[in-house]
Amino acid sequence: MTVSEKIAQTMTAAPAIPRLGVPAYEWWSEALHGVARAGRATVFPQAIALAATFDEPLMRRVAAVVSDEARAKFNQAQARGQHGRYQGLTFFSPNVNIFRDPRWGRGHETFGEDPVLTTRMGVAFISGMQGDHPALFKTVATAKHFAVHSGPEADRHSFDARVSAHDLADTYLPHFEAMVRSARVASVMAAYNQVNGEACVASPTLLRDTLRARWGFLGYVVGDCDAIDDVWKNHELVSTPAEAAAAALRAGTDLDCGRTYRHLDEALARGLVTEKELDRAVVRLFTARFRLGLFDPPERVPWSGLGPELIEAPAHLTLAREAAARSIVLLENRNNTLPLAPSVRRLAVVGPMADDLPVLLANYHGIPSHPVRLLDGVRAAARARGVTVGYAPGSRLVETSPGAIAKAVAVAKDSDVVIAFVGLDPRPEGEQRGTRFNPGGDRFDLDLPAAQRQLVEALLATGKPVIAVLTGGSALAVPWLVSRAAAVLYAWYPGAEGGHAVADVLFGDVNPAGRLPITIYRSAADLPPFADYAMRGRTYRYFDGEPLYGFGYGLSYTTFRYTQIGAVAGAFAAAAVEVENVGSRLGDEVVQVYVIPRAAPGYAPRRWLAGFQRVSLKPGERRIVKVPFGPNALAYIDEAGARRPLDGQVDIAVGGRQPDRSGHYASDTEGATYTLALGLKN
């Protein structure tokens, strides 16, 4: 290749080189929870909802289906001679940033606030996307946004995240390391922001010293779109586009999702970079294309025969419905209001989210042929049981009127039970540019929109049992609601089959077992300033207050009992416990193990997740569940960022939720705690 040809290959719209038999290729495709921005596709629940399943095998199945549809779409595009954006096999997913603050607008794209949960769900997603062929990638996954990236959205092109060595090693980097070492992710996306004074896309510390030298990453790095431009234009770390391009290429960013690498010719002429450094990037990029089989004959590529019949195949829609139902979290259930009893003959469905399409789809989504809105799902399930359904929206997302509320109240009074679909859709929480509902992308507070609270208050005043089904992708601080509603579910952004999935849980066809991948705080006032990246006071690991609902929380329609707990340290650290379903319904339990050191340094986490396993038990069934610990569960990170083994007595809490603040459970139906002696201290 000529130098000009090489430079052109380092940008996402890589042109063809006919004389060398190189076809055009567009690197930018999306697949956050289904193939996105490429027309019809199966839309799975949003990433935060998939995390709420605490179900790695399910995540792997979902990602395998996404990659099947991705290959099918790619084959169609190739047959038509199309090489445009969103038609390739290199996907800018998953988003594995830590959801450190619920005000961040893009938090619902992540797998939550915990590094261990993020690691295990991210590894499962990447494994399903990239496949297990010994030589070829089914698709390429991209772990993003590296690193220390979670708002404020409005400042992301100029923000410098100042992070301690402890927080960097303890919270912000370990899951990225796992994407490299365990999942062998083929691509990493460098973030817009700076970290401790270095732009991520031009950071020798992050890209050269950490990602490649320490972790052994062999794939390619792509800069977030126009992030290299930020190096000179917004971060003002250099003076010209050529200097920005040179800094990024030298540090190890191989692919520019933007236009700044057009200035590499000037950078070469000025001696800011060498052709050898350019060659290094091009080799990494072409290695990925070769490993995708893009230069092989079709008969040598296992997925070249996948066709359009796979797009929204019935089995894929069934899986989307299963995933959505498994993600739903039961927060409250007074007097066993749920599942709906056979005596319920008249339902009122109220709320702006009931007939809302965006609430199903979240962001970075495909186009479903037949999306099942929440109202549609309830109507279908009710019809099958001879139950009548009255409906009134009552309000819009952020506005209502006395007339709209009056109609909703009238429908509620003519019912046995009220189902209120309230919360957020993607318009108030998203990326930097936002919408008219929230131009900055991030949330200002954690409250339910005032218009919707006014509606719910009116419904509660009727005296009818109100089941609140909350939607959204982040914490909703609603203490006033959960103390008065008959039942509360969190349904997230549940995907194209969301209506059926929510109805499955409401009517009892599915026993809910989703668990919160985030902390639901009582108020944004409980949190440090949003732009402060210190972890002290954030997430369940560092928060000293009393949340509304803790990370890992979720109820069931049945009851589980924990007995015979034990734990072992060493190379194969694990906890074992006997779990019995002592209720009358088949149900899943998410067995969670937490490490609670009794003498951890003040800057270290108060507690942390060591491992988890989702199990299904019939009524009366008991099982010994062994939960292996993560590789560093019995260690902590010191102030210098070094890992140190725990010493002394450590409580190992095993249950279906976190223990109380003292490290124990109220009863054996919540969990049990075991004390483990470590090290040499008495």
HUGI-V100044 format. One record per pair of residues at least 12 apart in sequence whose C-alpha atoms are under 7 Angstrom apart, sorted by the first residue. I is the first residue (numbers start at 1). J is the second residue. Records with the same first field share a line. If there is no record, write none. Layout:
BEGIN
I->J + J
END
This chain:
BEGIN
6->282
7->262 + 264
9->282
10->254 + 255 + 256 + 282
11->255 + 256 + 257 + 258 + 261
12->26 + 27 + 28 + 255 + 256 + 257
13->25 + 26 + 27
14->26
24->83
25->83
26->83 + 84 + 85 + 88
27->88 + 90
28->85 + 86 + 90 + 91 + 92
29->85 + 86 + 87 + 88 + 89 + 90 + 91 + 92
30->86 + 91 + 92 + 93 + 364
31->91 + 92 + 93
32->47 + 93 + 94 + 364
33->45 + 46 + 47 + 365
34->66 + 365 + 366
35->66 + 70 + 365 + 366
36->364 + 365 + 366
37->86 + 364 + 365 + 366
38->86 + 87 + 366
39->366 + 367
40->366 + 367 + 368 + 369
41->311 + 312 + 366 + 367 + 368
42->311 + 312 + 316 + 317 + 366 + 368
43->361 + 365 + 366 + 368 + 495 + 496
44->320 + 494 + 495 + 496
45->323 + 324 + 493 + 494 + 495
46->108 + 109 + 362 + 493 + 494 + 495
47->108 + 109 + 110 + 111
48->108 + 109 + 110 + 111 + 112 + 473
49->327 + 492 + 493 + 494
50->323 + 327
51->111 + 112 + 121 + 517
52->327 + 514 + 515 + 516 + 517
53->326 + 327 + 514 + 515
54->614
55->614
56->120 + 121 + 124
59->121 + 124 + 125
60->124 + 125 + 127 + 128
61->128
63->125 + 128 + 129
64->128 + 129
65->316
67->129 + 138 + 139
69->310 + 311
70->89
71->303 + 306
72->306 + 307 + 308 + 310
73->308
74->87 + 88 + 89
75->304
89->139 + 140
90->139 + 140 + 141
91->140 + 141 + 142
92->141 + 142
93->141 + 142 + 143 + 144
94->122 + 141 + 142 + 143 + 144
95->109 + 110 + 143 + 144 + 145
96->110 + 111 + 118 + 122 + 143 + 144
97->110 + 144 + 145 + 149 + 150
98->110 + 112 + 113 + 114 + 115 + 172
99->112 + 113 + 150
100->113 + 538 + 539
101->530
102->474 + 475
103->442 + 443 + 444 + 445
104->150 + 151 + 152 + 442 + 443
105->429 + 430 + 431 + 441 + 442 + 443
106->429 + 430 + 431
107->474
108->473 + 474
112->517 + 518
113->517 + 518 + 539
115->171 + 174 + 175
116->609
118->175
119->175 + 178
123->179 + 182 + 183
126->141 + 183 + 185
127->183
129->141
135->291
136->291 + 292 + 293
137->291 + 292
138->292
139->292
140->186 + 187
141->185 + 186 + 187
142->185 + 186 + 187 + 188 + 189
143->187 + 188 + 189
144->188 + 189 + 190
145->189 + 190 + 191
146->189 + 190 + 191 + 200
147->172 + 190 + 191 + 200
148->161 + 172 + 195
149->191 + 193
152->442 + 531
153->431 + 432 + 440 + 441 + 442
154->432 + 440
156->192 + 193
157->192 + 193 + 230 + 234
158->193 + 234 + 235
159->193 + 194
160->193 + 194 + 195 + 196 + 197
161->194 + 195 + 196 + 533
162->195 + 196 + 533
163->196 + 533 + 534
165->639 + 640 + 641
166->637 + 638 + 639 + 640 + 641
167->534 + 535
169->637 + 641
170->637
177->215
180->215 + 217
181->215
186->219 + 220
187->219 + 220 + 221
188->220 + 221 + 222
189->221 + 222 + 223 + 224
190->221 + 222 + 223 + 224
191->223 + 224
192->224 + 227
199->231
201->223 + 227 + 228 + 248 + 253
202->247 + 248 + 251
203->251
204->251
207->251 + 252
208->251 + 252
219->284
220->254 + 284 + 285
221->252 + 253 + 254 + 255
222->253 + 254 + 255 + 256 + 257
223->253 + 255 + 256 + 257
224->257
225->257 + 258
226->257 + 258
228->244 + 245 + 248 + 260
229->241 + 244 + 260
231->244
232->244
241->260 + 263
242->263 + 264 + 266 + 267
243->267
245->260 + 261 + 263 + 264
246->264 + 267 + 272 + 273
250->273 + 277
254->281
317->497
320->497
321->497 + 498 + 500 + 501
322->501
324->494 + 495 + 498 + 501
325->501 + 502 + 505 + 510
326->512 + 513 + 514
327->514
328->489 + 490 + 491 + 512 + 513 + 514
329->489 + 490 + 491 + 512 + 513 + 514 + 515 + 516 + 554
330->488 + 489 + 490 + 512 + 554 + 555 + 556
331->488 + 489 + 554 + 555
332->482 + 487 + 488
333->486 + 487 + 488
334->486 + 487
337->486 + 487
338->506
339->506 + 507 + 508
340->506 + 507
344->416
345->387 + 388 + 416
346->387 + 388 + 389 + 415 + 416 + 417
347->388 + 389 + 390 + 415 + 416 + 417 + 418
348->389 + 390 + 391 + 411 + 412 + 415 + 417 + 418 + 419
349->389 + 390 + 391 + 392 + 418 + 419 + 420
350->391 + 392 + 393 + 394 + 408 + 419 + 420 + 421
351->393 + 394 + 395 + 420 + 421 + 422
352->393 + 394 + 395 + 396 + 397 + 421 + 422
353->421 + 422
354->373 + 374 + 375 + 421
355->373 + 374 + 375
356->373
357->373
358->425 + 426
359->425 + 426 + 493
360->493 + 494 + 495 + 496 + 498
361->493 + 495 + 496
362->426 + 493
363->426
368->496
371->496 + 497
372->496 + 497 + 498 + 499 + 500
373->498 + 499
374->498 + 499 + 502
375->499
376->499
377->499 + 500 + 503
378->499 + 503
381->503
390->411
391->411
392->407 + 408 + 411
393->408
394->407 + 408 + 455
395->451 + 452 + 455
398->449 + 450 + 451 + 452
399->451
400->451
405->455
409->458 + 459
412->459
413->462
416->464
417->464 + 465 + 466
418->464 + 465 + 466 + 467
419->466 + 467 + 468
420->466 + 467 + 468 + 469
421->468 + 469 + 470
422->452 + 469 + 470 + 471
423->448 + 470 + 471 + 472
424->471 + 472
425->471 + 472
428->441 + 443
429->441 + 442 + 443
430->442
445->524
446->475 + 476 + 477 + 523 + 524
447->476 + 477 + 478
448->476 + 478
465->486
466->485 + 486 + 487
467->485 + 486 + 487 + 488
468->485 + 487 + 488 + 489
469->488 + 489 + 490 + 491
470->489 + 490 + 491
471->490 + 491 + 492 + 493
472->492 + 493
473->492 + 493
475->520
476->520
477->520 + 521 + 522 + 523
479->522 + 548
511->556 + 557 + 587
512->556
513->554 + 555 + 556 + 588 + 589
514->554
515->552 + 553 + 554
516->551 + 552 + 553 + 554
517->551 + 552
518->551
519->539 + 540 + 547 + 549 + 550 + 551
520->547 + 548 + 549 + 550
521->547 + 548 + 549
522->547 + 548
541->605 + 606 + 607 + 608
542->605 + 606
552->657 + 658
553->657
557->585
558->583 + 584 + 585 + 587
559->581 + 582 + 583 + 669
560->579 + 580 + 581 + 582 + 669
561->579 + 580 + 581 + 582 + 668 + 669 + 670
562->577 + 578 + 579 + 580 + 668 + 669 + 671 + 672
563->577 + 578 + 579 + 668
564->577 + 578
565->577 + 578 + 672 + 674
566->674
573->628 + 629
574->626 + 627 + 628 + 629
575->626 + 627 + 628
576->624 + 625 + 626 + 627
577->624 + 625 + 626
578->622 + 623 + 624 + 625
579->622 + 623 + 624 + 625
580->620 + 621 + 622 + 623
581->617 + 618 + 619 + 620 + 621 + 622
582->619 + 620
583->619
584->619
585->618 + 619
586->617 + 618 + 619
587->616 + 617 + 618
588->614 + 615 + 616 + 617
589->614 + 615 + 616 + 656
590->612 + 613 + 614 + 615 + 656
591->612 + 613 + 614 + 654 + 655 + 656
592->611 + 612 + 613 + 654 + 655 + 656 + 657
593->609 + 610 + 611 + 612 + 652 + 653 + 654 + 655
594->607 + 608 + 609 + 610 + 652 + 653 + 654
595->607 + 608 + 609 + 610 + 650 + 651 + 652 + 653
596->608 + 650 + 651 + 652 + 663
597->649 + 650 + 651
598->649 + 650
610->629 + 630 + 633
611->627 + 628 + 629 + 630
612->627
613->627
634->646
646->678
647->678 + 679 + 680 + 681
648->677 + 678 + 679 + 681 + 682
649->675 + 676 + 677 + 678
650->675 + 676 + 677
651->673 + 674 + 675 + 676
652->673 + 674 + 675 + 676
653->672 + 673 + 674
654->671 + 672 + 673
655->670 + 671 + 672
656->670 + 671
657->670
END
